[in-house]
Amino acid sequence: MKRPIVFSLVHEQSVFMTAVMGVMTFLAVMALGLAIAIGGGVVNWNRQWDAYASVQVSGEKNVAAVKKILADNKDKLESSREVSSDEMLKLMRPWVDGGRDTLQKYLPTMFEVRFKQGTDMVAVGDAVKKHGRFISHSDALRPSVSAGWKMVAILSVVLALIIGTIGVCISFIARNTAVLHRRELEILNQVGASDSFVAHQMQIIVAKICFVACFCGFLAAVPILLGTVAVAHSARVGLMAMLNISGAGWGVLVAVPVIIIIFAIWIARKTTLKILNQ
């Protein structure tokens, strides 16, 4: 036998709550999705370069010493090569004016080294530093990595604010509903209905609205997230190209609407019981 709810939200309330919850779910999924994509991109970006290093050397004796060090540690290297003067000139041309011969007088000898393991870099780096500059690519890219983690932190704060706003909205709607249906609540109290029974009625109303709103908000956010990642990949190089949402990340995003619904139901029950106790 069906047991209809004792009271329901008026039409304006229902529309307002559905719109608010839909927008909030959309924003929550977007914030968390971007945080996951950027976080994954930072991890992939850092992992890609944590075994690479550059060596800059000046002077024939230092160049010979560095070549010997690299040869002696060949078992630790995946590859190593000397960067040609032409490559260095092409890289520096946008920032340095002057003739080719003039630039070559001041260019150091440069090696690009890839290690088999990141841990092998320490010993070789200490030996090379006695004769020139040893720059690990992960250290050189640290500002980009730091900026990426800061963006993740900002998005996490935004997500927390969105969740807080959802709680405030649900609490406000529950209080407003109690005021509008004060007469029904008094009758229920007189006939012996428990506070838990009344709170359950409010939970059913909130659950139905949140299910529809959260489903729509999630569906609206997914294509935008996919489009954002696709646009980032079009960069092909750099941190932006590393943005990605893994299967586990999508699993977390799918759980967001469910968590929001459960949170909204809990807030509705807590607020309703508080109002009834007053």
C-alpha positions in Angstrom: 0.0 0.0 0.0 1.3 3.4 -0.9 1.8 5.9 1.9 1.8 9.4 0.4 3.7 12.2 2.1 1.7 14.4 4.5 2.8 17.7 3.0 4.9 18.9 0.1 6.8 21.9 -1.1 4.8 24.6 -3.0 5.6 24.8 -6.7 7.9 27.9 -6.4 9.9 26.2 -3.6 10.3 23.0 -5.6 11.5 24.9 -8.7 13.9 27.1 -6.7 15.3 24.1 -4.8 15.7 22.0 -8.0 17.5 24.9 -9.8 19.8 25.6 -6.8 20.7 22.0 -6.3 21.3 21.5 -10.0 23.6 24.5 -10.3 25.5 23.5 -7.1 26.0 20.0 -8.3 27.2 21.3 -11.6 29.7 23.6 -9.9 30.8 20.9 -7.5 31.5 18.3 -10.2 33.3 21.0 -12.3 35.5 22.1 -9.4 36.4 18.5 -8.3 36.8 17.4 -12.0 39.2 20.3 -12.7 41.1 19.6 -9.5 41.5 15.9 -10.4 42.6 16.8 -14.0 45.1 19.3 -12.9 46.4 17.1 -10.1 46.8 14.2 -12.5 48.5 16.5 -15.0 51.0 17.7 -12.4 51.8 14.1 -11.3 52.3 13.0 -14.9 54.3 16.1 -15.8 56.6 15.6 -12.9 57.0 11.9 -13.5 57.8 12.5 -17.1 60.9 14.6 -16.3 62.1 13.3 -12.9 64.8 11.2 -14.6 66.1 14.0 -16.9 68.9 16.5 -16.3 71.0 19.0 -18.1 74.7 19.7 -17.7 76.4 23.0 -18.6 80.2 23.1 -18.7 82.7 25.7 -19.7 86.4 25.0 -20.4 88.0 22.1 -22.1 89.3 20.5 -18.9 85.8 20.6 -17.3 84.2 19.2 -20.5 86.7 16.3 -20.5 86.1 15.6 -16.8 82.3 15.6 -17.3 82.5 13.3 -20.3 84.6 10.9 -18.2 82.1 11.0 -15.3 79.2 10.2 -17.7 81.2 7.4 -19.3 82.1 5.9 -15.9 78.4 5.9 -14.9 77.1 4.6 -18.1 75.3 1.8 -16.3 73.1 4.4 -14.6 72.2 6.3 -17.7 69.4 5.5 -20.1 70.9 7.9 -22.6 73.2 11.0 -22.9 74.0 13.4 -25.7 75.8 16.6 -26.3 73.6 19.4 -27.5 75.0 20.9 -30.6 75.8 24.6 -31.0 73.1 25.0 -33.7 70.4 23.7 -31.3 71.5 26.1 -28.6 71.6 29.0 -31.0 68.1 28.3 -32.1 66.9 28.1 -28.5 68.5 31.4 -27.6 67.9 33.4 -30.8 64.5 34.9 -29.6 66.2 36.4 -26.5 69.8 37.1 -27.6 70.9 39.5 -30.4 74.3 39.1 -32.1 76.1 37.2 -34.7 76.6 33.5 -34.7 80.4 33.8 -34.0 79.8 36.2 -31.1 77.3 33.9 -29.4 79.4 30.8 -29.8 82.2 32.4 -27.7 79.9 32.5 -24.7 77.9 29.3 -25.1 78.8 26.5 -22.7 79.0 22.9 -23.7 75.7 21.3 -22.8 74.7 17.6 -22.2 71.2 16.2 -21.9 71.1 13.1 -19.7 68.4 10.6 -19.0 68.8 8.3 -16.0 67.4 4.8 -15.6 66.2 5.8 -12.1 65.7 9.1 -10.5 67.8 8.0 -7.5 70.8 7.5 -9.7 70.8 11.3 -10.4 72.1 12.2 -6.9 75.6 10.6 -7.1 76.2 11.6 -10.7 75.0 15.1 -10.0 77.3 15.6 -7.1 80.3 14.5 -9.2 79.3 16.7 -12.1 78.8 19.8 -10.0 82.5 20.0 -9.3 83.1 20.8 -12.9 79.9 22.6 -14.1 76.2 23.1 -13.5 73.9 20.1 -13.0 70.2 21.0 -13.4 67.6 18.3 -12.9 64.5 19.0 -15.1 62.2 18.3 -12.1 63.9 21.2 -10.2 63.7 23.5 -13.3 60.0 22.8 -13.6 59.2 23.1 -9.9 57.5 26.6 -10.4 55.1 25.0 -12.9 54.4 22.1 -10.5 53.9 24.4 -7.6 51.5 26.6 -9.6 49.5 23.4 -10.5 49.2 22.3 -6.9 48.1 25.8 -5.9 45.3 25.6 -8.5 44.2 22.3 -7.0 44.2 23.9 -3.5 42.1 26.8 -4.8 39.6 24.4 -6.5 39.4 22.4 -3.3 38.4 25.5 -1.3 35.8 26.4 -4.0 34.4 22.8 -3.6 34.2 23.2 0.2 32.4 26.5 -0.2 29.9 24.9 -2.7 29.2 22.1 -0.2 28.7 24.6 2.5 26.3 26.6 0.3 24.3 23.4 -0.3 23.9 22.9 3.4 22.8 26.5 4.0 20.2 26.2 1.1 18.8 23.0 2.4 18.6 24.3 5.9 16.8 27.5 4.7 14.3 25.6 2.6 13.6 23.2 5.5 12.9 26.1 7.8 10.8 27.9 5.3 8.8 24.8 4.7 8.2 24.4 8.4 6.8 27.9 8.5 4.6 27.4 5.5 3.2 24.1 6.8 3.0 25.2 10.5 -0.7 24.2 10.7 0.0 20.7 9.3 2.9 20.3 11.8 0.6 21.3 14.7 -2.0 18.8 13.6 0.5 16.0 13.3 1.8 16.8 16.7 -1.7 16.7 18.2 -2.5 13.3 16.6 0.7 11.9 18.1 3.1 11.9 15.1 6.7 11.6 16.3 9.3 14.1 15.3 11.1 11.4 13.4 8.0 10.8 11.3 7.7 14.4 10.3 11.5 14.6 9.6 11.1 11.6 7.4 8.5 13.4 5.3 10.9 16.2 4.7 13.7 13.8 3.8 11.5 12.2 1.2 10.7 15.6 -0.4 14.4 16.6 -0.4 15.6 13.3 -1.7 13.2 13.4 -4.7 14.2 16.9 -5.7 17.9 16.4 -5.2 17.9 13.2 -7.2 16.5 15.0 -10.3 18.6 18.1 -9.7 21.9 16.3 -9.1 21.4 14.0 -12.1 20.9 17.0 -14.4 23.8 18.9 -12.9 26.1 16.0 -13.3 25.0 15.4 -17.0 25.7 19.1 -17.7 29.2 19.1 -16.2 30.5 15.9 -17.9 30.6 17.2 -21.5 32.2 20.5 -20.3 34.9 18.6 -18.4 35.6 16.3 -21.5 35.8 19.4 -23.7 38.2 21.1 -21.3 40.5 18.1 -21.2 40.4 17.8 -25.0 41.3 21.5 -25.4 44.1 21.1 -23.0 45.5 18.1 -24.9 45.5 20.2 -28.1 48.5 22.1 -26.6 50.5 18.8 -27.1 53.3 20.0 -24.9 53.6 21.5 -21.5 51.6 21.0 -18.3 48.3 21.7 -20.0 48.8 18.7 -22.3 49.1 16.4 -19.3 45.7 17.2 -17.9 43.7 13.9 -17.5 40.9 12.3 -15.6 41.5 8.7 -15.0 39.0 5.9 -14.5 39.3 6.3 -10.8 38.8 10.0 -11.1 35.5 9.5 -13.0 34.4 7.1 -10.3 35.0 9.9 -7.7 33.0 12.3 -9.8 30.1 9.9 -10.2 30.1 9.6 -6.4 29.7 13.4 -6.0 25.9 13.6 -6.8 25.3 10.6 -4.5 27.3 12.3 -1.6 25.4 15.6 -2.2 22.0 13.8 -2.0 23.0 12.0 1.2 24.3 15.2 2.7 21.1 17.1 1.7 18.9 14.4 3.3 21.0 14.6 6.5 20.8 18.4 6.7 17.0 18.3 6.1 16.5 15.8 8.9 18.8 17.6 11.3 17.2 21.0 10.6 13.6 19.6 10.8 14.2 17.9 14.1 15.8 21.1 15.5 12.7 23.2 14.4 10.3 20.7 15.9 12.2 20.7 19.2 11.8 24.4 19.3 
